[in-house]
Structure formats: C-alpha cells, structure tokens
C-alpha cells in the first residue's frame, strides 16, 4: 500500500477519512506491513504484504462462506489430479501460470476443465473490452472481485491508477506482477457491497465474472454509483446470465452452489433493472460477436475442422454479413441463452 491510497480511503465505521499511517516495514515501492488508524473513531486497518485489510468485523454470511470456501479450495489442479490451494508457497510454485494470465501458456491448466479455463476462454473478450474503453491511461480504476489481480495488472500496464479489491487472499499474487514489469496497483481486501472509499473516487469500476455473486443488485449498483466520479462507468464483463426462458435450476448452477459458491441466476432484463434501480440512467448491453465466440471456443479446444467451423470462418471474413447476423442474434440470446456480453452503466456527468 502506498500512503497516497489514504486520500480516497474511507473508514467503514465512521465514514471519515482522517488517517494516521503507521509503517512498520517499507520497501522502495510501498508499505509492506503497518496499519491505518482512523483519527476520528480509532478503528485500525492492518496492512500485510502490502495489502490493506478493509473487511468489516462482521461479514455477511454468504460473503464469509464464499471467502472461506475459495481460500480452502484446491484451485490449481495438476495433470495427475493433485490439488493446491492458493497460498504464498503455491503462488511461487506456479508463478509461470499466473504470469501468463489470462490467455495462458497452452498447457492443460488453460484447456476446458483446467484450473484457469475460465480466464483463457475470456481472454479475447477481455482485451476487446480494454480496446472498447479507449483508455487514456489517466483513469483511476477499481476492480471488484479482482481474484488473482491479472485484470488490474493489465489496466496498470496501460497507465491507469488501479485498486484491486477482493475478499480472498488471492491478491497475494500481485507481487509476481510487480517483479515482472513494475506495473503497480493497490490491493484491498473488502466486501464489494460495502466499499471503503470516498464518494466520486473512480473513473471506472470493472468486474469480471464476479458481481453475479451478489444477492442484492440494487444495493450493489447504488454503492458503485456513490464511488464513481461524474461520467464514470461500471463495466461488468462475462457475468453469469440466463435466458428469460432458460431453466435456472440447471445442473451447472446447482453444482456451483453445492460446492459453496454464492451463485445467482439473473437474466439480461434483471441485470439492466438492477443497475437502473441502483441509480444508473444510462445502462447498455454490448453483445460481442457470437461467431467470434464460437471460433474462439473451438480454437481453445483445438477442435478438428468441420463444415460448421468452415462456415463460421466464412461469415467472419465478411464484415457486413457478420454484423447483420450478430444483430439478429440478440433477441434469441436474451430469451434463450445470453453469451459474450458486457454491461456498461454510466453515471451522469456533473
């Protein structure tokens, strides 16, 4: 943590921002160990390994359960089936995997069923999203549910001032990125529904496959609206979404819930309604090409050539036809199965 973070940090207990900074251990980059002490109510927020702990004293039950489950999960699974939880030792052991996120190194860890298949499958859309945002490099970005922090790293590489927020110890992975190229970002452990930041602090709030874990979208988006600057944007990529007519009691969803994850089945209209009820007037859904998505999935799976693949490549090579088919696909995707979409909600300018 750099001392400059205290300028936008707000006490969870008294909502004030008057800090005494205690640095017990520092390096050339940041405070590695120490604490922030609120001058108003005297609450203490510890800093360990450069990560500021802003978790409330009483976590909501579903958040506490998911945090405990995630941190005990054997996340990295080797080819022989050995499971390794995310801790400092295993982060170093599998350093090459984390440094290759999101696209991966082509190993089994990034193939369907592998530990990082979700990240690899969405790498192409993530980079398209960065391009879609047209970053100037002067934005202050908050990533909620940052997990291993690779998205925050990529934003930082483009010059943005970034805060990565998560409830788990996965944020320890950030040290690998700092050592790799020096692109720095802050790390804060906190609940995304109770953000420890001042009003109007961020230009962009980014999430990747995480805010569907929230049971109260209205409350969540209201909190996002509070910490965004006028004209700021929420960008939610690859969130779990169901078609209006899709079976929401499906096996995959129930399996995830059974495993301990706080999953919720929202439709596209429910996503938009949640953002609007949270105070956002300008909410839009951007639909990536379903043809590109299909070809990307087949590429990752190293699928053999088929007539369907050839047809998809042919459509992809014809821009006008490609755009027309994608536009025609939006209605069926909303009703039956949304795929390859992002939500962008903008706060009104001042």
QUIRA-V679042 format. One record per backbone hydrogen bond with DSSP energy under -0.5 kcal/mol. CO is the residue of the C=O (numbers start at 1). NH is the residue of the N-H. E is the energy in kcal/mol with one decimal. If there is no record, write none. Layout:
BEGIN
co:CO nh:NH e:E
co:CO nh:NH e:E
END
This chain:
BEGIN
co:1 nh:31 e:-3.3
co:2 nh:5 e:-1.7
co:3 nh:6 e:-1.5
co:4 nh:7 e:-1.5
co:5 nh:8 e:-1.6
co:5 nh:9 e:-0.9
co:8 nh:198 e:-2.7
co:11 nh:15 e:-1.6
co:16 nh:11 e:-3.0
co:18 nh:39 e:-3.2
co:19 nh:21 e:-0.6
co:20 nh:22 e:-0.6
co:20 nh:37 e:-2.6
co:21 nh:23 e:-0.6
co:22 nh:24 e:-0.7
co:22 nh:35 e:-2.4
co:25 nh:32 e:-2.5
co:25 nh:33 e:-2.0
co:30 nh:27 e:-2.4
co:30 nh:32 e:-0.6
co:32 nh:49 e:-0.8
co:32 nh:50 e:-2.1
co:33 nh:24 e:-2.1
co:33 nh:25 e:-2.4
co:34 nh:47 e:-2.8
co:35 nh:22 e:-2.9
co:36 nh:38 e:-0.5
co:36 nh:45 e:-3.0
co:37 nh:20 e:-2.4
co:38 nh:42 e:-1.6
co:43 nh:38 e:-2.8
co:44 nh:46 e:-0.5
co:45 nh:36 e:-2.6
co:46 nh:53 e:-2.8
co:47 nh:34 e:-2.0
co:48 nh:51 e:-2.2
co:50 nh:52 e:-0.5
co:50 nh:187 e:-0.5
co:51 nh:48 e:-2.2
co:52 nh:54 e:-0.8
co:52 nh:189 e:-2.5
co:57 nh:59 e:-0.5
co:60 nh:64 e:-2.8
co:61 nh:65 e:-2.5
co:62 nh:66 e:-1.9
co:63 nh:67 e:-2.5
co:64 nh:68 e:-2.4
co:65 nh:69 e:-2.3
co:66 nh:70 e:-2.9
co:67 nh:71 e:-2.3
co:68 nh:72 e:-1.1
co:69 nh:73 e:-0.9
co:70 nh:73 e:-0.6
co:73 nh:75 e:-2.0
co:75 nh:77 e:-0.7
co:76 nh:78 e:-0.5
co:76 nh:84 e:-2.0
co:78 nh:81 e:-1.8
co:82 nh:78 e:-2.3
co:84 nh:76 e:-2.2
co:85 nh:87 e:-0.9
co:87 nh:91 e:-2.5
co:88 nh:92 e:-1.6
co:89 nh:93 e:-2.1
co:90 nh:94 e:-2.4
co:92 nh:95 e:-1.3
co:94 nh:97 e:-1.2
co:94 nh:98 e:-1.6
co:95 nh:99 e:-2.3
co:97 nh:100 e:-1.0
co:98 nh:101 e:-1.2
co:100 nh:104 e:-2.8
co:107 nh:110 e:-1.9
co:108 nh:111 e:-0.9
co:109 nh:116 e:-3.1
co:111 nh:114 e:-3.0
co:114 nh:117 e:-1.4
co:116 nh:120 e:-2.2
co:117 nh:121 e:-2.5
co:118 nh:122 e:-1.0
co:119 nh:123 e:-0.5
co:120 nh:123 e:-0.9
co:122 nh:126 e:-2.3
co:123 nh:127 e:-2.3
co:124 nh:128 e:-1.9
co:125 nh:129 e:-2.2
co:126 nh:130 e:-2.2
co:127 nh:131 e:-1.9
co:128 nh:132 e:-2.5
co:129 nh:133 e:-1.9
co:130 nh:134 e:-0.6
co:130 nh:135 e:-0.7
co:131 nh:134 e:-1.0
co:139 nh:141 e:-0.6
co:139 nh:161 e:-2.5
co:140 nh:203 e:-2.4
co:140 nh:204 e:-1.7
co:141 nh:143 e:-0.5
co:141 nh:163 e:-2.6
co:142 nh:144 e:-0.6
co:142 nh:206 e:-2.7
co:143 nh:146 e:-0.5
co:143 nh:165 e:-3.0
co:144 nh:208 e:-0.5
co:146 nh:149 e:-2.8
co:149 nh:153 e:-2.2
co:150 nh:154 e:-2.0
co:151 nh:155 e:-2.2
co:152 nh:156 e:-2.7
co:153 nh:157 e:-2.3
co:154 nh:158 e:-0.7
co:155 nh:158 e:-1.0
co:155 nh:160 e:-1.7
co:156 nh:159 e:-2.0
co:160 nh:162 e:-0.7
co:161 nh:141 e:-2.9
co:162 nh:186 e:-2.6
co:163 nh:143 e:-2.8
co:163 nh:165 e:-0.5
co:164 nh:188 e:-2.7
co:165 nh:145 e:-0.9
co:165 nh:146 e:-2.9
co:166 nh:190 e:-1.3
co:168 nh:171 e:-0.7
co:169 nh:172 e:-1.8
co:170 nh:173 e:-2.0
co:171 nh:174 e:-1.8
co:172 nh:175 e:-1.3
co:173 nh:176 e:-1.8
co:173 nh:177 e:-0.7
co:174 nh:177 e:-0.6
co:174 nh:178 e:-2.1
co:175 nh:179 e:-2.0
co:176 nh:180 e:-1.5
co:177 nh:181 e:-2.2
co:177 nh:182 e:-0.7
co:178 nh:182 e:-1.3
co:182 nh:184 e:-0.8
co:186 nh:164 e:-3.1
co:187 nh:52 e:-2.2
co:188 nh:166 e:-1.7
co:188 nh:190 e:-0.7
co:189 nh:54 e:-2.9
co:190 nh:192 e:-0.5
co:191 nh:194 e:-2.0
co:195 nh:197 e:-1.1
co:196 nh:10 e:-2.2
co:198 nh:201 e:-0.6
co:202 nh:229 e:-3.4
co:203 nh:233 e:-2.4
co:204 nh:142 e:-2.7
co:204 nh:206 e:-0.5
co:205 nh:235 e:-3.2
co:206 nh:144 e:-2.2
co:207 nh:237 e:-2.8
co:210 nh:213 e:-2.1
co:211 nh:214 e:-1.5
co:216 nh:220 e:-2.1
co:217 nh:221 e:-2.9
co:218 nh:222 e:-1.9
co:219 nh:223 e:-1.9
co:220 nh:224 e:-2.2
co:221 nh:225 e:-2.7
co:222 nh:226 e:-1.7
co:223 nh:227 e:-1.6
co:224 nh:228 e:-1.0
co:226 nh:200 e:-2.3
co:227 nh:201 e:-1.9
co:227 nh:202 e:-2.4
co:229 nh:232 e:-2.6
co:232 nh:347 e:-3.1
co:233 nh:205 e:-2.7
co:233 nh:235 e:-0.5
co:234 nh:236 e:-0.5
co:234 nh:345 e:-2.1
co:235 nh:207 e:-2.3
co:235 nh:237 e:-0.7
co:236 nh:343 e:-2.3
co:237 nh:209 e:-2.3
co:242 nh:268 e:-0.6
co:243 nh:246 e:-1.4
co:246 nh:248 e:-0.6
co:247 nh:250 e:-0.7
co:250 nh:254 e:-2.2
co:251 nh:255 e:-2.4
co:252 nh:256 e:-1.9
co:253 nh:257 e:-2.2
co:254 nh:258 e:-2.5
co:255 nh:259 e:-1.9
co:256 nh:261 e:-2.3
co:257 nh:260 e:-1.2
co:261 nh:263 e:-1.5
co:264 nh:266 e:-0.9
co:266 nh:242 e:-2.5
co:267 nh:271 e:-2.2
co:268 nh:272 e:-2.4
co:269 nh:273 e:-2.4
co:270 nh:274 e:-2.4
co:271 nh:275 e:-1.9
co:272 nh:276 e:-2.2
co:273 nh:277 e:-3.0
co:274 nh:278 e:-1.2
co:275 nh:280 e:-2.1
co:276 nh:279 e:-1.5
co:279 nh:281 e:-0.5
co:281 nh:283 e:-0.9
co:282 nh:346 e:-2.6
co:284 nh:286 e:-0.5
co:284 nh:344 e:-2.7
co:285 nh:287 e:-0.5
co:286 nh:288 e:-0.7
co:286 nh:342 e:-2.2
co:289 nh:293 e:-2.1
co:290 nh:294 e:-2.2
co:291 nh:295 e:-2.5
co:292 nh:296 e:-2.5
co:293 nh:297 e:-2.3
co:294 nh:298 e:-2.0
co:295 nh:299 e:-2.2
co:296 nh:300 e:-2.4
co:297 nh:301 e:-2.0
co:298 nh:303 e:-2.6
co:299 nh:302 e:-1.0
co:306 nh:310 e:-2.2
co:307 nh:311 e:-2.4
co:308 nh:312 e:-2.3
co:309 nh:313 e:-2.3
co:310 nh:314 e:-2.0
co:311 nh:315 e:-2.4
co:312 nh:316 e:-2.4
co:313 nh:317 e:-1.4
co:315 nh:318 e:-1.7
co:317 nh:319 e:-0.6
co:318 nh:322 e:-2.8
co:319 nh:323 e:-2.6
co:320 nh:324 e:-2.3
co:321 nh:325 e:-2.6
co:322 nh:326 e:-1.9
co:323 nh:327 e:-2.3
co:324 nh:328 e:-2.2
co:325 nh:329 e:-1.2
co:326 nh:330 e:-0.6
co:327 nh:330 e:-1.0
co:328 nh:332 e:-0.6
co:329 nh:333 e:-2.1
co:330 nh:334 e:-2.3
co:331 nh:335 e:-2.0
co:332 nh:336 e:-3.0
co:332 nh:337 e:-0.8
co:334 nh:244 e:-2.0
co:335 nh:245 e:-3.1
co:336 nh:243 e:-0.7
co:340 nh:288 e:-2.8
co:341 nh:238 e:-1.4
co:342 nh:286 e:-2.8
co:343 nh:236 e:-2.7
co:344 nh:284 e:-2.3
co:345 nh:234 e:-3.0
co:346 nh:282 e:-0.9
co:348 nh:231 e:-0.7
END
